[in-house]
Structures are given as C-alpha cells and as structure tokens.
Amino acid sequence: MIQPLAPQNYQWHNDQSYGPDHPMRYDLLERRDERAAPLLVCVHGGVFKGGRKGQLWNVCMAAAARGWNAATVDYPLPIKTRG
C-alpha cells in the first residue's frame, strides 16, 4: 500500500509504538498548527484474524478534510483466548 500524501497543514507520524507487551504500531495524521482538534481512532476489522492499519488511511484523510486529527492502529494477530 502507498500512503497518501498528507493534506496541507497536516503531517503523518508513521509506525509509532504503543502497548507494553507487543510491538504494536499506529499511524497518526496530525495538524501541524497548535489548534486543538478532535482525534478519530480507526481500528480495522478482521475478527482478529487479519487486516492492517493502512486499510484505513482513507478514513484518516477524510477526517483531516474536516479538521480532525486521526490515527489508525494495528493490534496483535491472532489474539490468544482463554481456554
């Protein structure tokens, strides 16, 4: 997948890590100015079997077009279940 160019006054922060146990990553599309803006967090579907954060870059771009910051996250696959 090729990530779209950030809109004017926005920047991508790619592959930022989160979480203490696994190397989980997110991409953040953030305003360059200091103006406060809401944050939309996008989590891909896939029933914990598949999917990637890049599938939701277009949703992040749509949020930016409305003045929002947006993040899309990956999570560990497959998830362990209690037996």
N, C-alpha and C positions, 0 to 999 in steps of 0.2 A: 504494500500500500504506500502511496505517496501522500504525505501530509500536505494539506492545502496551506498556502501562504496565509499568514496572519493578517487580518484586516488592519488598516491604518489605525494607529494608536493602541494596538494590541501586540502581545508577544507570546510565543509558545515557550513553556518550560517543560521540556520532554524528559521522560523516564526518571521522574523524581521518585524517591523511595518512601515507603511508609510501612508501618507494621513492624513489630519486634521479632517475629518468628520466621518469616519467609521473605525473600526478596520481591516484595510486591511493588508495582510501579504505577504511576499515574502521569498523565499529561495535563498541563494547566494552560488555558488560554486566558491571559490576564491583561487588563488595561494597563497601559504604560503610565498614565497620569495617576494622580493620588486620589482621584474622585472615588468615593465609596460606591460599590456596585454589588448587587446580589450575586451569589455563586450557585450555579447549577452543577450538581454532581451526577454524571451519567454512568450507569453500571450496565454493561452489556448483558443480554440474555444468554441462554445456552444451557440452562438447567445444570450448571456447574460441570458441564462436560466439554464445552468449547466456547470459543469467542475470544476477541481481542479488543483492547481499548481503542484501537484505530478505527474500528467499525463505527464509532460514534463521533468522529471528528466533525462530520457534517452537522450534527446536533450542536456541538460546541460553537461552530461557525454561525449557526442560526441564532444562538443565544447572544453571541457577540454583536450581531447585527441589531440587537435590541438593547445593547448597552450592558449586558451581563458579563461576568466572568464565568468560565465553565471548565470543568475537569472531567476527564474520562479515566476510569480505573481498570486495572487488571487485578485479578484475585487468583489464589492458587487453584489449580485444576489437577486431578479431581479432588473434591473435598472428602475428608475422612468422616465416616459416620460411626455413630456408637453402635456396638453390636449387642 
